[in-house]
Amino acid sequence: MEALESALQKGEQWLLGRQDPERGFWVEELEADTTLTSEYVMLRRFFEIVDPKREEKAVRYLLHVQRDDGGWPIFSGGPADISATVKAYFALKLAGVSPDEPAMQRAKDLVLKKGGVVQANVFTKITLALFGQYEWRGIPCMPPEIFLAPQWFYFNVYAISYWSRAVIIPLLIIFAHRPLCSISQEQGIDELFVEPLESVDFARVPPLHRDSSLLSWRNFFVWVDGMLRLYESSHLQSLRKKAVKEAERWMIEHMDGEGGLGAIYPAMANSIFALRALGYSTDHPLIQKALREIEALEIYSNAANTPTPSMLHLQPCHSPVWDTALTMNTLVEQGLAPDHPSLHRADSWLRGCQSQKVGDWVVSSPSAKPGGWAFQYENDWYPDIDDTARSEEHTSELQSH
């Protein structure tokens, strides 16, 4: 029992030492797989804003976490994932790593063994299409007119989760304009295709292949995709213009504050590509703001035997509200007095994060009032139930004392 109590006391002191001394919150890294780091390298290449030191550190990180079999997983200790591996390989090649390097050879062999690029997921294929490394016709059709679907329609942008909405709406703009970053053939990834890209029958590979059974959800969605493509080939220009304009208005409106669109990397990155597709220059304040918010997600770490940070990777977003509420719970359970200065500083900070803004939730809950908490430092458009329940629990508990 003495050893246990000693361990608990050490844990308590460690947590108290991790509290932000000025504002009173706790926050730790929100871990993710390598795809974000790979995409970050690609994003900077796309916009021609390469920072050699950043890129070198990102390359070192990607090579450091590569599995022995040549692939990259999507969770710690997991098996190699083809989509994560394709993205990492392409990012490394864009950064100048030779395809003849042993690490690249192992990655290529693994991708080919798993069926090549055509077996990667849709988001990977969209990223590749931005660099001319995949065909848009091999990706499900997403006409921007989807944004105009009324709320009573089975599929509309308010019938899906906030995360999906914030990711998809910029994608609708991207699909309408299909921006392209031209790269040399040497930078491309032709070697990751089992058969040449120009020979691929997209009706036979994911995600547009059909099931053998006539009646299935996959076949239904492939049929819907065919209908959308038929519309796409003869869409109304006036309706297309209106849809893109409305999507742009929504996106810019939701990029306010300091958290970026949705305050999460995939949506933030898509918003930058969408702005470029709309003709915004790289030095435009909106793009510069979004880039700064993405840079705030960088994590620097040390490789073995290096005294200074030598690697860089990205986290998907910040998690201070969640981390603070859980840490307060831990300290209270440990026996820290409710009137302890650390808990009061945390309580004060947490109260200041309560949103008083009407967000997208008003569409499905028009009679509800503002007052929730989000996951991040700032994400007033999207407070959530989990963070609100946890935060309200602790602010009420401390107030009772």
C-alpha positions in Angstrom: 0.0 0.0 0.0 2.9 2.3 0.7 4.3 1.7 -2.8 0.9 2.3 -4.3 0.4 5.5 -2.4 3.9 6.7 -3.4 3.1 6.0 -7.1 -0.2 7.9 -6.9 1.5 10.9 -5.2 4.2 10.9 -7.9 1.5 10.8 -10.6 -0.4 13.7 -8.9 2.8 15.8 -8.8 3.6 15.0 -12.4 0.1 16.1 -13.6 0.3 19.3 -11.5 3.6 20.0 -13.1 2.1 19.7 -16.6 -0.6 22.3 -16.1 -0.3 25.5 -18.2 1.0 28.0 -15.6 -0.8 31.0 -17.0 -4.2 29.7 -18.2 -4.6 26.6 -16.2 -5.5 23.9 -18.8 -3.9 20.6 -19.5 -3.2 19.3 -23.0 -1.1 16.5 -24.5 -0.5 15.3 -28.0 -3.5 13.7 -29.7 -1.8 10.8 -31.5 -2.5 9.8 -35.1 -1.0 7.8 -37.8 1.6 8.9 -40.4 -1.0 9.9 -43.1 -1.2 13.5 -41.7 2.5 14.0 -41.8 2.6 12.6 -45.4 -0.3 14.9 -46.4 1.5 17.9 -44.8 4.6 17.3 -46.9 2.3 17.1 -50.0 0.4 20.2 -49.1 3.5 22.3 -48.8 4.7 20.9 -52.1 1.4 21.7 -53.8 1.5 25.4 -52.6 5.3 25.7 -53.3 6.0 26.7 -49.7 8.5 24.1 -48.9 10.5 24.7 -45.7 13.6 22.5 -46.1 14.2 22.1 -42.4 10.5 21.1 -41.8 10.6 18.7 -44.7 13.8 17.1 -43.6 12.4 16.5 -40.1 9.2 15.1 -41.6 11.2 12.7 -43.8 13.2 11.6 -40.9 10.1 10.9 -38.9 8.4 8.9 -41.7 11.5 6.7 -42.2 11.9 6.3 -38.4 8.4 4.8 -37.9 8.4 2.6 -41.1 7.8 -1.0 -40.3 10.3 -3.7 -41.1 8.1 -5.0 -43.9 8.3 -1.6 -45.6 4.8 -0.4 -44.8 3.2 2.1 -42.4 0.3 1.3 -40.0 -2.7 3.3 -39.1 -2.3 2.6 -35.4 0.6 1.9 -33.2 1.8 -1.7 -33.5 -0.7 -2.4 -36.3 -0.1 -4.1 -39.6 1.0 -2.2 -42.7 -1.9 -0.3 -44.3 -1.8 0.2 -48.1 -3.2 3.7 -48.0 -0.8 5.0 -45.3 2.0 3.4 -47.2 1.1 4.9 -50.6 0.9 8.3 -49.0 4.2 8.0 -47.1 6.0 6.7 -50.2 4.7 9.6 -52.4 5.5 12.2 -49.7 9.1 10.8 -49.4 9.5 10.8 -53.2 8.3 14.4 -53.5 10.7 15.3 -50.7 13.6 13.9 -52.8 14.1 10.5 -51.3 15.4 8.2 -54.1 13.2 5.3 -55.1 16.3 3.2 -55.1 16.8 3.6 -51.3 16.2 0.3 -49.5 13.3 1.8 -47.4 11.6 2.9 -50.6 12.1 -0.5 -52.3 10.6 -2.3 -49.3 7.6 0.1 -49.4 7.1 -0.4 -53.1 7.2 -4.2 -52.8 4.6 -4.1 -50.1 2.2 -1.9 -52.1 2.5 -4.1 -55.1 2.0 -7.2 -53.0 -1.3 -5.7 -51.7 -2.5 -4.9 -55.2 -1.1 -1.5 -56.0 -2.4 2.0 -55.7 -5.9 1.0 -56.9 -6.5 -0.8 -53.6 -5.9 2.4 -51.6 -8.9 4.3 -50.0 -10.8 7.1 -51.6 -9.1 9.9 -49.7 -5.7 8.7 -50.8 -6.9 8.7 -54.4 -8.2 12.2 -54.1 -4.9 13.4 -52.8 -3.1 11.6 -55.6 -5.5 13.1 -58.2 -4.4 16.6 -57.0 -0.9 15.8 -58.3 -2.1 14.0 -61.5 -1.2 10.6 -60.0 -4.8 9.2 -60.2 -7.8 9.7 -62.4 -10.8 11.6 -61.1 -13.0 9.2 -63.0 -11.8 6.5 -60.6 -13.2 8.4 -57.6 -16.9 8.6 -56.6 -18.6 11.6 -58.2 -19.3 14.5 -55.9 -21.0 17.4 -57.7 -21.1 20.6 -55.6 -24.9 20.7 -56.1 -25.1 18.2 -53.3 -24.6 21.3 -51.0 -28.0 22.6 -52.2 -29.9 19.5 -51.2 -32.8 20.5 -48.9 -32.9 19.3 -45.3 -35.8 16.9 -45.9 -33.7 15.1 -48.5 -32.3 11.7 -47.4 -28.7 12.9 -47.9 -28.0 16.5 -47.1 -24.9 18.2 -45.5 -26.7 18.5 -42.2 -27.6 14.9 -42.0 -24.0 13.8 -41.5 -21.6 14.4 -38.6 -19.8 17.7 -38.2 -16.4 16.1 -39.0 -17.8 14.7 -42.3 -19.5 18.0 -43.1 -16.4 20.1 -42.6 -14.4 17.6 -44.7 -16.9 17.2 -47.5 -18.0 20.8 -48.3 -14.5 21.9 -49.3 -14.2 18.7 -51.3 -17.3 19.7 -53.3 -15.4 22.8 -54.4 -12.3 20.8 -55.1 -14.3 18.4 -57.3 -15.9 21.2 -59.2 -12.5 22.8 -60.1 -10.0 19.8 -59.8 -6.9 21.9 -59.1 -3.7 20.3 -60.3 -0.1 20.5 -59.1 2.1 19.4 -62.0 5.1 17.3 -61.1 7.8 15.6 -63.1 7.5 12.0 -64.2 10.5 11.2 -61.9 8.5 12.5 -58.9 5.4 10.4 -59.8 4.5 6.9 -58.5 3.9 4.9 -61.7 6.0 2.1 -60.1 3.2 1.6 -57.5 0.7 0.4 -60.1 0.4 -3.3 -60.9 -0.8 -2.2 -64.3 -0.3 1.2 -65.9 -2.9 3.9 -64.7 -4.1 4.4 -68.2 -5.0 0.7 -68.5 -7.0 0.5 -65.2 -10.7 -0.4 -65.5 -12.1 1.6 -62.7 -15.3 -0.4 -62.8 -13.4 -3.4 -61.5 -11.4 -1.8 -58.7 -12.4 -0.1 -55.4 -14.5 1.9 -54.8 -16.5 1.7 -58.0 -16.5 -2.1 -58.5 -19.7 -4.0 -58.2 -20.6 -7.0 -56.0 -21.5 -10.3 -57.6 -24.9 -10.1 -55.9 -27.3 -8.0 -57.8 -28.9 -6.5 -54.7 -26.4 -4.9 -52.4 -25.6 -1.6 -50.8 -22.4 -1.4 -52.9 -24.2 -1.9 -56.1 -26.8 0.7 -55.1 -24.1 3.3 -54.4 -22.4 2.5 -57.7 -25.7 3.0 -59.5 -26.1 6.4 -57.7 -22.6 7.3 -58.7 -23.6 6.5 -62.3 -26.6 8.8 -62.1 -24.4 11.6 -60.7 -21.9 11.2 -63.5 -24.8 11.4 -66.0 -25.8 14.7 -64.4 -22.2 15.9 -64.2 -21.8 15.5 -68.0 -24.6 17.9 -68.6 -25.0 20.0 -65.5 -26.7 23.3 -65.5 -24.1 26.1 -65.4 -26.3 28.4 -63.3 -27.0 25.8 -60.7 -23.3 24.8 -60.6 -22.3 28.4 -60.1 -24.8 28.9 -57.3 -23.7 25.7 -55.5 -20.0 26.5 -55.6 -20.8 30.1 -54.4 -22.9 28.8 -51.5 -20.3 26.2 -50.5 -17.6 28.9 -50.6 -19.7 31.2 -48.4 -20.4 28.4 -45.9 -16.7 27.4 -45.8 -15.3 30.9 -45.2 -18.0 31.6 -42.6 -16.9 28.5 -40.7 -13.2 29.3 -40.9 -13.6 32.2 -38.5 -12.0 32.2 -35.1 -8.6 30.6 -34.5 -9.3 26.9 -34.8 -9.5 26.6 -38.6 -12.3 24.8 -40.4 -13.7 22.2 -38.0 -10.5 22.7 -35.9 -9.3 19.4 -37.3 -6.6 18.7 -39.9 -8.4 17.0 -42.8 -11.0 19.8 -43.0 -8.4 22.5 -42.5 -6.2 21.1 -45.3 -9.2 20.7 -47.6 -10.2 24.3 -47.0 -6.8 25.5 -48.3 -7.0 23.4 -51.4 -10.6 24.6 -52.0 -9.5 28.2 -51.7 -6.7 27.7 -54.2 -9.3 26.0 -56.5 -11.4 29.2 -56.2 -8.5 31.4 -57.3 -7.2 32.6 -53.9 -3.4 33.2 -53.9 -1.1 31.6 -51.4 -0.5 34.9 -49.8 -4.2 35.6 -49.3 -5.0 36.3 -45.6 -7.4 33.3 -45.4 -4.8 30.8 -46.7 -2.1 32.3 -44.6 -4.3 32.0 -41.5 -5.2 28.4 -42.3 -1.5 27.6 -42.8 -0.6 29.1 -39.4 -3.4 27.0 -37.8 -2.0 23.8 -39.4 1.5 24.7 -38.3 0.2 24.9 -34.7 -0.5 21.1 -35.0 3.2 20.3 -35.6 4.9 18.1 -33.0 8.7 18.0 -32.8 10.5 15.0 -31.3 14.0 13.6 -30.9 15.4 10.6 -32.6 17.8 8.4 -30.6 21.0 10.1 -29.6 20.0 13.6 -30.8 20.1 16.4 -28.3 17.6 18.6 -30.2 14.3 17.8 -32.0 15.2 16.1 -35.2 11.8 14.8 -36.3 8.4 16.4 -37.1 4.9 14.9 -37.3 1.4 16.2 -37.1 -1.4 15.7 -34.7 -5.0 15.9 -36.1 -6.2 18.6 -33.6 -5.7 19.9 -30.1 -7.6 18.4 -27.2 -7.3 20.8 -24.2 -11.0 20.7 -23.1 -11.1 16.9 -23.0 -7.7 16.6 -21.4 -8.4 19.3 -18.8 -11.8 17.8 -17.7 -10.3 14.3 -17.5 -7.2 15.5 -15.6 -9.5 17.4 -13.1 -11.4 14.2 -12.6 -8.2 12.2 -12.0 -7.0 14.8 -9.4 -10.3 14.9 -7.6 -10.4 11.1 -7.4 -6.8 11.1 -6.1 -8.0 13.3 -3.3 -6.9 16.8 -4.2 -8.9 19.3 -2.3 -11.7 21.0 -4.4 -10.3 24.4 -3.3 -6.8 23.6 -4.6 -5.4 26.5 -6.7 -4.7 24.2 -9.6 -8.3 23.0 -9.8 -9.6 26.5 -9.6 -7.4 27.7 -12.4 -8.5 24.8 -14.5 -12.2 25.5 -13.6 -11.8 29.2 -14.5 -10.2 28.3 -17.9 -12.9 25.6 -18.6 -15.7 28.0 -17.9 -14.2 30.5 -20.4 -14.3 27.8 -23.1 -18.1 27.4 -22.9 -19.6 28.4 -26.3 -22.3 31.0 -26.4 -22.6 30.9 -30.2 -25.3 29.3 -32.2 -23.7 26.5 -34.3 -24.7 24.1 -37.0 -26.6 22.1 -34.4 -29.5 24.6 -34.6 -30.6 23.0 -37.8 -31.6 19.8 -36.1 -32.3 21.4 -32.7 -33.8 24.8 -33.4 -35.2 25.2 -29.8 -31.8 24.4 -28.1 -29.8 27.2 -26.6 -26.0 27.7 -26.8 -23.8 26.6 -23.9 -21.8 23.6 -24.9 -18.0 22.8 -24.9 -15.9 21.7 -27.9 -12.9 19.4 -27.9 -10.4 22.0 -29.0 -9.2 25.4 -27.8 -11.8 27.0 -30.1 -14.5 25.4 -32.1 -17.6 27.4 -31.4 -19.5 26.0 -34.4 -19.2 22.4 -33.1 -19.5 21.8 -29.3 -20.2 18.2 -28.6 -22.1 16.1 -26.1 -19.1 14.3 -24.5 -17.0 17.4 -23.8 -20.1 19.3 -22.6 -21.1 16.5 -20.2 -17.6 16.2 -18.8 -16.9 19.9 -18.5 -20.3 20.7 -17.0 -19.8 17.9 -14.4 -16.6 19.4 -13.1 -17.6 23.1 -13.2 -20.8 22.2 -11.3 -18.9 20.1 -8.8 -16.4 22.7 -8.0 -19.0 25.4 -7.8 -20.8 23.4 -5.1 -17.7 23.6 -3.0 
